[in-house]
Amino acid sequence: MANITGIGTSFSLNNFSKEGRLDSIIGTNALTNPLFDADVRYPIGAEWNGTTGESNGLLPSGKWGFCSPLATNTVNFQSYFGYGWLSNYRPYDDTAKFGGTENPEENPYQLININYSGGRVFKMYGVGASLNAFNRNPDRAEATYPAITSFTSSTKTVDGTTSWGDSDCWAKYELMQQIQLPANATGYTFGAFVRCPPSDKLRDLNFGGIYVNHDHSAVSQSDSKINCIAIKRASHNLSLRTGAIPTSQTPFNWSGLRPLIQQNNNTYAIMPNLVGQSAVNVEGITYKDAEDYSDFKLVTATGSLSSSYNAISLGLFFAENHSYLPETPPDPNPPTGSIEFYNPFIIFQTS
């Protein structure tokens, strides 16, 4: 038996997800709706079109916000986000409608008469295509849209000579929540229960994970401190940038949703990390092998806090390699693979 502070009391990891529902008792977890069981404003189906340039109104429920840099068009710049809501009991079926019915007249992305109860597993996957020419620009860095290059390898420099399809670059699709930071917090532990289904293995260079972004400057969105758990194939020798990222490369590392200083109502903003205007410091990345997560298992990491500014967030993400986002997908197009999350959490240590 294991007593995980903030997650459950006498919680049996050995029996986790063997039979019945995945179960977890919420204690000091600072997240809102960590079990994805708020039955309000969940999107319909297994795909979500958000907007790359705006985030207001795109919260599906429970204070979580979506972001994807992969635009589906260049008119309203809606973006593609691959996801699925699953039941929290074997075999973790796609229960996107939760027994509800569509309500297209008022809002096609809402359900009525929902009767599903209990927590939900959140599944993320990739796209397998670049969709349009706007996306096929690895050094795109604009004031209103996150860069299509969200991560680079530790040795990669992105500039005007970088060609589309470079295997040292990734696009990040994410689900994020802003959290209230306690005034006396000194550090934090974060993580989730994670599964990488053997029947839907991550494609060789794709990965997924959990991260915490603490904007520890007095000016909103100008100085991010990152801690991350990255789950990848065992054969993938993944090495992302760590430490202080050069300002010329911040647009291409950790661009996306950001928390807002002194915003307690879970308001989000798209942060493009413009050159010279943002600092990004990656404190640590914990790498895990997807093959060790064939069934749900707890993964955790820790981080430190260097200020009391309350802009801090936790995100779940899927990273798709640029080499898997061609202009014309092959036929058949290899599956992107997927990663599944249940009960993400962040627990603050206080003085």
C-alpha positions as CSV (number, residue, x, y, z in Angstrom):
1,M,0.0,0.0,0.0
2,A,1.2,3.5,-0.7
3,N,0.2,6.8,0.9
4,I,0.8,9.5,-1.7
5,T,0.4,12.8,-0.1
6,G,-2.1,14.9,-1.9
7,I,-3.4,12.1,-4.1
8,G,-4.8,9.5,-1.9
9,T,-4.6,7.8,1.5
10,S,-3.6,4.1,1.5
11,F,-3.9,4.1,-2.2
12,S,-2.9,0.7,-3.7
13,L,-0.7,1.1,-6.7
14,N,-0.4,-2.7,-7.1
15,N,-4.2,-2.9,-7.7
16,F,-4.4,0.3,-9.8
17,S,-6.5,-0.3,-12.9
18,K,-6.7,-4.0,-12.6
19,E,-10.4,-4.2,-12.4
20,G,-13.2,-1.6,-12.1
21,R,-12.5,2.1,-12.3
22,L,-9.3,3.9,-11.9
23,D,-9.6,5.5,-8.5
24,S,-8.0,8.3,-6.7
25,I,-8.9,10.5,-3.8
26,I,-8.0,14.1,-4.2
27,G,-6.3,15.7,-1.2
28,T,-3.9,18.7,-1.6
29,N,-3.8,18.5,-5.4
30,A,-3.8,22.2,-6.4
31,L,-5.5,21.5,-9.8
32,T,-9.1,22.0,-10.5
33,N,-11.0,19.1,-12.2
34,P,-7.9,16.8,-12.3
35,L,-10.2,13.8,-12.9
36,F,-11.9,15.5,-15.9
37,D,-15.3,14.8,-14.3
38,A,-16.9,18.2,-14.6
39,D,-19.7,17.5,-17.1
40,V,-19.9,21.0,-18.5
41,R,-18.6,22.2,-21.9
42,Y,-16.7,19.1,-22.9
43,P,-16.2,19.1,-26.6
44,I,-17.9,16.4,-28.8
45,G,-15.9,13.7,-30.6
46,A,-12.2,13.0,-30.8
47,E,-11.0,16.2,-32.4
48,W,-10.9,19.8,-31.3
49,N,-10.5,22.9,-33.4
50,G,-9.4,25.8,-31.2
51,T,-7.8,29.0,-32.4
52,T,-4.1,29.6,-32.4
53,G,-4.4,33.3,-31.9
54,E,-6.9,33.4,-29.1
55,S,-7.7,31.4,-26.1
56,N,-10.8,33.1,-24.5
57,G,-13.8,30.9,-24.7
58,L,-11.9,27.8,-25.6
59,L,-11.9,26.3,-22.1
60,P,-13.8,22.9,-22.5
61,S,-14.4,22.5,-18.8
62,G,-12.9,22.7,-15.3
63,K,-10.4,25.5,-16.1
64,W,-8.4,23.5,-18.7
65,G,-7.4,25.3,-21.9
66,F,-6.3,23.9,-25.3
67,C,-3.5,25.1,-27.6
68,S,-2.1,23.9,-30.9
69,P,0.2,25.7,-33.4
70,L,-1.0,23.6,-36.3
71,A,-3.4,25.9,-38.2
72,T,-6.1,24.3,-40.3
73,N,-6.5,27.4,-42.4
74,T,-5.3,31.0,-42.8
75,V,-8.7,32.8,-42.5
76,N,-9.6,32.3,-38.9
77,F,-6.5,30.2,-38.0
78,Q,-8.4,27.5,-36.3
79,S,-6.0,24.8,-35.1
80,Y,-6.0,21.1,-34.9
81,F,-5.8,19.3,-31.6
82,G,-6.0,15.4,-31.5
83,Y,-7.5,14.1,-28.4
84,G,-10.1,11.7,-26.9
85,W,-12.0,11.4,-23.6
86,L,-12.0,7.8,-22.4
87,S,-13.7,6.0,-19.6
88,N,-11.7,5.4,-16.4
89,Y,-12.4,1.7,-16.4
90,R,-11.2,-1.1,-18.6
91,P,-10.9,-1.2,-21.5
92,Y,-10.9,2.6,-21.4
93,D,-13.3,3.1,-24.2
94,D,-13.9,6.3,-26.1
95,T,-16.9,7.7,-24.2
96,A,-16.8,11.1,-25.8
97,K,-20.6,11.6,-25.7
98,F,-21.0,10.3,-22.2
99,G,-24.5,9.1,-23.0
100,G,-25.4,12.7,-23.9
101,T,-27.0,14.2,-27.0
102,E,-25.7,16.9,-29.3
103,N,-27.0,20.4,-28.9
104,P,-26.1,22.0,-32.3
105,E,-28.6,24.9,-32.3
106,E,-27.1,26.6,-29.2
107,N,-23.5,25.3,-29.3
108,P,-22.3,22.3,-31.4
109,Y,-19.5,21.7,-29.0
110,Q,-21.7,21.2,-26.0
111,L,-23.7,18.2,-24.8
112,I,-27.0,17.9,-23.0
113,N,-28.4,15.1,-20.9
114,I,-25.0,13.8,-20.0
115,N,-25.2,10.7,-17.8
116,Y,-21.6,9.5,-17.7
117,S,-20.3,9.7,-14.2
118,G,-16.8,9.3,-12.8
119,G,-13.4,10.5,-13.9
120,R,-12.1,10.4,-17.5
121,V,-8.9,9.4,-19.1
122,F,-7.5,12.1,-21.5
123,K,-5.8,10.7,-24.6
124,M,-3.6,12.7,-26.9
125,Y,-2.2,11.9,-30.4
126,G,-0.7,13.5,-33.4
127,V,-1.8,14.6,-36.9
128,G,0.5,13.0,-39.4
129,A,0.3,15.9,-41.9
130,S,1.3,19.6,-42.0
131,L,-2.2,20.6,-43.5
132,N,-1.1,23.8,-45.3
133,A,1.9,26.0,-46.4
134,F,1.5,28.3,-43.4
135,N,2.5,25.5,-41.1
136,R,5.5,24.5,-43.2
137,N,7.7,27.3,-41.8
138,P,10.0,26.0,-39.0
139,D,11.2,29.5,-38.1
140,R,7.8,31.2,-38.0
141,A,7.8,33.6,-35.1
142,E,4.8,36.0,-35.1
143,A,3.3,38.3,-32.5
144,T,-0.1,36.5,-32.5
145,Y,0.6,32.9,-33.2
146,P,2.7,30.3,-31.4
147,A,5.6,28.9,-33.5
148,I,5.1,25.6,-35.3
149,T,8.4,24.7,-33.8
150,S,7.7,24.1,-30.1
151,F,10.7,22.0,-29.1
152,T,14.2,21.5,-30.6
153,S,17.0,19.1,-29.7
154,S,19.7,20.3,-27.5
155,T,22.1,21.0,-30.4
156,K,19.6,22.4,-32.9
157,T,19.6,26.1,-34.0
158,V,16.5,27.2,-35.9
159,D,16.8,30.0,-38.4
160,G,15.9,30.9,-42.0
161,T,18.0,28.1,-43.3
162,T,16.1,25.4,-41.4
163,S,14.2,23.2,-43.8
164,W,10.7,21.9,-43.2
165,G,10.7,18.3,-42.0
166,D,13.8,18.6,-39.8
167,S,13.8,15.7,-37.3
168,D,15.4,17.9,-34.6
169,C,12.1,19.9,-34.4
170,W,8.7,19.2,-32.8
171,A,5.2,20.7,-32.7
172,K,3.5,20.7,-29.3
173,Y,-0.2,20.2,-28.7
174,E,-1.2,20.9,-25.1
175,L,-3.9,21.0,-22.4
176,M,-3.0,23.5,-19.7
177,Q,-4.4,24.9,-16.4
178,Q,-3.3,27.9,-14.4
179,I,-2.9,27.3,-10.7
180,Q,-3.0,29.6,-7.7
181,L,0.5,29.7,-6.2
182,P,0.6,29.8,-2.4
183,A,2.5,32.8,-1.1
184,N,4.8,30.6,1.1
185,A,5.4,27.9,-1.5
186,T,9.1,26.7,-1.8
187,G,8.8,23.9,-4.3
188,Y,6.4,21.5,-5.9
189,T,5.8,17.8,-6.9
190,F,3.9,17.2,-10.1
191,G,2.9,14.2,-12.3
192,A,0.0,12.0,-13.3
193,F,-0.9,8.4,-14.0
194,V,0.2,7.7,-17.5
195,R,-0.3,5.0,-20.1
196,C,1.2,4.5,-23.5
197,P,-1.0,1.7,-25.0
198,P,1.0,-1.1,-26.6
199,S,-1.6,-1.3,-29.3
200,D,-0.9,2.4,-30.2
201,K,2.8,2.8,-29.6
202,L,4.3,6.3,-30.0
203,R,5.9,6.7,-33.4
204,D,9.7,6.5,-33.0
205,L,10.4,10.3,-32.7
206,N,7.2,11.4,-31.1
207,F,6.8,11.9,-27.3
208,G,4.5,13.2,-24.7
209,G,4.6,14.5,-21.2
210,I,3.7,16.8,-18.3
211,Y,5.3,20.2,-17.6
212,V,5.1,23.1,-15.1
213,N,5.7,26.6,-16.3
214,H,6.4,29.2,-13.6
215,D,6.5,32.8,-14.9
216,H,8.7,34.2,-12.1
217,S,9.1,37.8,-13.4
218,A,7.2,40.9,-12.2
219,V,6.2,41.5,-15.8
220,S,3.6,39.0,-17.1
221,Q,4.9,36.3,-19.6
222,S,8.5,37.4,-19.8
223,D,10.6,34.9,-17.8
224,S,9.5,31.3,-17.8
225,K,11.0,28.5,-15.7
226,I,10.2,25.0,-16.9
227,N,10.2,21.6,-15.4
228,C,9.1,18.7,-17.5
229,I,8.5,14.9,-17.7
230,A,9.1,13.6,-21.2
231,I,7.9,10.1,-22.1
232,K,9.4,8.7,-25.3
233,R,10.3,5.4,-27.0
234,A,13.2,3.6,-25.3
235,S,15.1,3.6,-28.6
236,H,14.7,7.4,-28.9
237,N,17.8,9.1,-27.6
238,L,15.8,12.3,-26.9
239,S,17.8,15.3,-25.6
240,L,15.9,18.6,-25.5
241,R,17.4,22.0,-24.6
242,T,17.9,22.7,-20.9
243,G,19.2,25.6,-18.9
244,A,18.8,29.2,-20.2
245,I,17.8,29.1,-23.8
246,P,19.4,31.7,-26.1
247,T,17.0,34.5,-26.9
248,S,17.3,33.7,-30.6
249,Q,15.9,30.2,-29.9
250,T,13.1,31.0,-27.3
251,P,10.5,31.3,-30.1
252,F,11.1,27.6,-30.9
253,N,11.2,26.2,-27.4
254,W,8.1,26.2,-25.1
255,S,6.0,28.6,-27.1
256,G,2.3,28.1,-26.4
257,L,-0.2,28.7,-23.6
258,R,1.1,30.7,-20.6
259,P,-0.4,31.7,-17.3
260,L,-1.1,35.3,-16.5
261,I,0.4,37.2,-13.6
262,Q,-2.2,38.0,-10.9
263,Q,-5.0,36.2,-12.8
264,N,-6.9,34.0,-10.5
265,N,-9.8,33.2,-12.8
266,N,-7.8,30.9,-15.1
267,T,-7.4,33.3,-18.0
268,Y,-4.9,32.1,-20.6
269,A,-2.8,33.8,-23.2
270,I,-0.9,32.5,-26.3
271,M,2.8,33.3,-25.8
272,P,4.8,33.3,-29.1
273,N,8.2,33.9,-27.3
274,L,9.3,36.7,-29.6
275,V,13.0,37.1,-30.1
276,G,14.6,39.2,-27.4
277,Q,11.3,39.7,-25.4
278,S,11.1,36.5,-23.4
279,A,13.4,34.4,-21.3
280,V,13.0,30.6,-21.0
281,N,15.0,28.6,-18.5
282,V,14.5,24.8,-18.4
283,E,15.3,23.7,-14.9
284,G,15.0,20.0,-15.6
285,I,13.6,17.3,-17.8
286,T,12.9,13.8,-16.5
287,Y,13.0,11.2,-19.3
288,K,10.9,8.1,-19.1
289,D,10.5,5.1,-21.6
290,A,7.0,4.6,-22.9
291,E,7.5,0.9,-22.9
292,D,7.5,1.0,-19.1
293,Y,4.0,2.6,-19.2
294,S,2.0,-0.1,-21.0
295,D,-0.6,0.2,-18.2
296,F,-1.3,3.2,-16.0
297,K,1.5,4.0,-13.7
298,L,2.4,7.0,-11.6
299,V,5.1,9.3,-12.8
300,T,6.4,12.3,-10.8
301,A,9.1,15.0,-10.7
302,T,9.9,18.0,-8.6
303,G,10.7,21.6,-9.1
304,S,11.9,24.7,-7.2
305,L,10.3,28.1,-6.9
306,S,12.4,31.3,-7.0
307,S,9.7,33.9,-6.5
308,S,6.2,34.2,-5.2
309,Y,4.7,35.6,-8.4
310,N,1.5,33.6,-8.9
311,A,1.7,32.8,-12.6
312,I,2.2,29.1,-12.7
313,S,0.6,26.4,-14.8
314,L,0.6,22.7,-15.5
315,G,0.3,21.3,-19.0
316,L,-0.2,17.9,-20.6
317,F,1.3,17.6,-24.1
318,F,1.9,15.5,-27.2
319,A,5.0,16.4,-29.3
320,E,5.0,15.5,-33.0
321,N,8.2,15.4,-34.9
322,H,8.3,17.7,-37.9
323,S,9.5,14.8,-40.1
324,Y,6.1,13.2,-39.5
325,L,4.2,16.3,-40.8
326,P,4.7,16.1,-44.6
327,E,2.9,18.2,-47.2
328,T,1.5,15.0,-48.7
329,P,1.0,12.2,-46.2
330,P,2.1,8.7,-47.4
331,D,-0.5,6.0,-48.0
332,P,-0.8,4.3,-45.6
333,N,0.2,7.0,-43.2
334,P,1.9,5.4,-40.1
335,P,0.0,6.0,-36.8
336,T,1.3,8.8,-34.6
337,G,0.9,6.8,-31.5
338,S,-0.8,8.1,-28.4
339,I,-0.3,8.9,-24.7
340,E,-3.0,8.8,-22.0
341,F,-3.3,10.8,-18.7
342,Y,-5.3,10.3,-15.6
343,N,-5.4,12.4,-12.5
344,P,-2.6,15.0,-13.2
345,F,-1.5,16.8,-10.1
346,I,0.7,19.5,-8.6
347,I,1.4,19.6,-4.9
348,F,3.2,22.6,-3.3
349,Q,5.7,22.4,-0.5
350,T,5.4,25.4,1.8
351,S,7.6,27.0,4.4
